[in-house]
Amino acid sequence: MTEFVCPVCREKLVLSEKSLVCGRNHCFDVSKSGYVNLLISKNKSTVHGDNKLMVQARRNFLERGYYSKLRELLCSKAKEYFNGGTLLDAGCGEGYYTSGVRDTVEGEIYGIDISKTAVESASKRKKNISYATASVFDIPMQNRSCDMLLTVFSPYSGEEFKRVLKKDGIMLMAIPSEYHLWELKKAVYDVPYTNTVKPYQLDGFEFIEKSHLKYKILLDSQEDIQSLFSMTPYYYRTGKVQQERLAQLDSLETTADFELLVYKRIG
């Protein structure tokens, strides 16, 4: 059984041999690694979301444990608020946080991401999670089908998140706080800027609580520095001169500054 629905006609998908099939016979093959591609695109050759460089950089960096404190906090809050049922990680990336939650709570766990490369990596990491390539702005799940939704550094899709969450369902949202990676920015840019943290109020949600997590991380190799840089949006917005500044560093101490927000679906 699966909570995924057909992205074409929105009918429920059922597993038939090695494919997910709806009542109108739209068919989606399950890959060897276990995920299904439910992303409808007019241009099938388009690379959506993070490419192989960014996915591998993120996986390398996260496996080194630099953000393990955030994963521990996320898992703790998931355990506190999730009482079973269906949990969706909307924008799951390569599954670092999803797999941590899977080890913490009981229930059905789903993960979607627009990057096929990221989802393939995630599905190889953990087998007892249902993964699909899909957009958070067009989630292939039924209305009011999720008891909890995670969004970790992912685009906010308010209408879709409200649609798939049950009444009183919980949303956990991890965002970068004001001084996240401040020293990295200072090393690269002439005039660095702090992050802008938007107001917490969201339409259709009751804001429950905030946890603030701030600590220093020491990147002790050029490889780790480049992995961190490559997994951020800064990589593609930075010129050659700024990238060369970073390439000259053998180590870097920078700030990890996160906020974990808890919301309840209302209405």
N, C-alpha and C positions, 0 to 999 in steps of 0.2 A: 504493500500500500504506500501511497505517497500523497502529500498535500499539494504537489505541483499541479497546475492546470495548463491546458494547452494555450500557448501564446497566440494562436490564430483565432480560435473560437471560444476560448475560456472554459471549455468543458473539462471535467476532471480527467487526469491521466492515470492509467493503470499500467502496471508492468506486464509485458507480454514477451516472454523469452528475454532477449537482450535489448528491448526497446520500450519506450513509454508511448502508449497509444491512447487517443481519446475516442469518444463515441462516434466521431465523424471521420475516423481513420487517419487523422493526422498523426504521423509517426516520427519519433525522435530517438535515435539510437543512443544507447548508453555506451560510453567509451570504455576501453580496456581498463582504465584507471578508476572508472566508476561514476563519472559525472555525466550530465546530459546538457547539450547545448540548446537552450530555449530562447536564444537571442534572435529576434527577427530583424534582419537587415536587408536593405535594398542592394547594398554593395557587400557581398560576402567576402571580398578580398580586403576589406577595411580592417585594420588592427585596432580593436577597441580597448580602451583602458591601458593599464600598465603593460609595457613590452617586456621581453625576456630579460633585458638588462636590469630594469627596475625590480622585477620580481625576484631575480636571483640576488640582487643587492640587498633587498629587504629580508629575504630568507637568511642570507649569511649574517646580516647584522642582528636580527632578532634571535637567531640561534646562539649568539654569543652572550645573550642574557641581559643586554643593556636596558631593555624595556620589561624585564620580568616582573618588576614591582607593579607596573600597570596591569599586567596580565593577572597577577595575584589579586589585586584590588577588584578587577572586573569579575573574576571568578567568585570572589567573596560576596559581591553584591548580587551576582546571578544566583548564588546559593541562598542568599537571604530572601530574595523576592520571587524566585521561580519555584512554583509548587507542582511542577509536572505539566504535561501537555506538549505544546509545540513551541519551539524557540527558533527564531530566524536571525541569522547574522547577515544583515543587509550591507553588502560591500565587504565581503569576508577576506578579500585579498588571498594570500597564500595559506591562510588557515591557522596562523599562529595563535590568535586569540580564540578562534572557534574550537580548536582542538583542546585548549586549556579548559574551556567551559564544558566541553564534552566529558572531560575527566572529572568534572566537579558535580554535575547535576544529572538527574534521571529525567528522561523524556525524549521526544523526537527532536533532533537537531538538524536544521537546514542552513545552508549557506549559499548566497548568490553573489556573483561579481561580474562586471561587464568584461573583464579581462579573461579570455580563454586560457591564457598562459598561467594566470594566477590560480584559476579554478582547478586546472590540471595539477598544479603543484599542491594545492590544498587536498585534493582527493587522494593523492599519493601519501600524504602525511597521516591521514586518519580515515579508516574505512567505514566506521559506523556513524557517518554524517552524510546526509543527502545534499550533494552539491549540484548547482546548475549555473551555466553561463546565462546571465540575465541582467537587465538594468534595474537599479533601484527606483527608477522613474516609471517602470512598467513591470511590477513584480508578478511573476506567474504563480500566484497563490490566491485562494478564495477569500472573499470578504470575511472579516472577523474569524480568521483561522489560526491566528498566532496568540499565544499567551504572553510571550516576551519577544522583544525585538532589540537587537544590538546594532549600533552604528558607531564604528570606531574609525575616526578620521575619514569618514566617508561623506559624500554629498548628502545633504538633508533633503529628503523627499517627503514633505509633510503630508500631502494628500494621500500618497500611497501608504505611508506608515500608518496613518489613521485608518485607512481602508482595511488593511490586513490584520490590525490588532483588535482583539476582542475588547469589549467594554471592561474597563478596569485593568486592561493589559498593561504591562510594564515595558518602558523603553529605557535602555541604558545607552547613554551617549558619551563617548570619550572624545574630547577636543583638546587641541594644544592651548595652553594658557599663555599669559602675556610674555614670559621670558623663555619660552621653549626654544632651545638651540641658539640662545643669544650669542654665546661666544663663537659659535660657528659662523653666524652672520657677521660678527665683527671681524673675523679673520678673512672674510670674502669681500665684504662691501665697504665702501668709503663711508657711507651714511646708512647704517643698519636701522631697521625699525622694529619695534616690538609688535607682537600680535595683538589684533583687536578682538576682544572677547565680546560677543554680542549679548544683548539682554537674554535672560534665560526663559522668559515667557514665550510659549509656543501655542498657537491656535489649536484647540482640541485636546490639549494636554494640561494636566495639573503638575506643576513642578514640585517634586517631593524633597529632594536633598541634593547637595553637592559635596563631593570629596575632592580635596586639592592635594596633589602629589607633586612634590618638587624636590629634586636631588641632583647631584653632580654625577656625570659619567666620564670616565677617562678612556678615551680612544687611544690605545697604545701602539697603533700601527697605521701606516698610510692606507693599507687595505681596508681597515675598518672605517677610517675617515671617508674614503671614497664610497664605501658601501652606504654609509649614512647619507652622504651628499646625493648619491644617485637615486635614493629612494624618496627624496623630497622634491617638491615642485621647483625648488631653486635651481636644480641641475639644468633644466631646460630654459631657464630665464637668465642664465649667467653667461657673460662673455668669456673669451679666451683668457684675458688678463686676470680676471677674478678666479677662474679655475686654476690657473697656474699658481696663484697665491696659496691655494689649498694644497696643491701638489707638492709644495715645498715643506709641508709640515710632517714630522715624524710621529707626533702625538698631539692630542687636543683634549683639553678638559672643557666640557660644555654642560649646560643646564638642561635637564629633562624636566619639563614643567607641564603637567597635565591637569585637566579637570574631568571628573566622571560625574555626569548628571543623571539623576533618576527622575523619570516622568511616569505618570499614570494616564492612560487613555480615558477621556471623559466623553459623555454624550453618546 
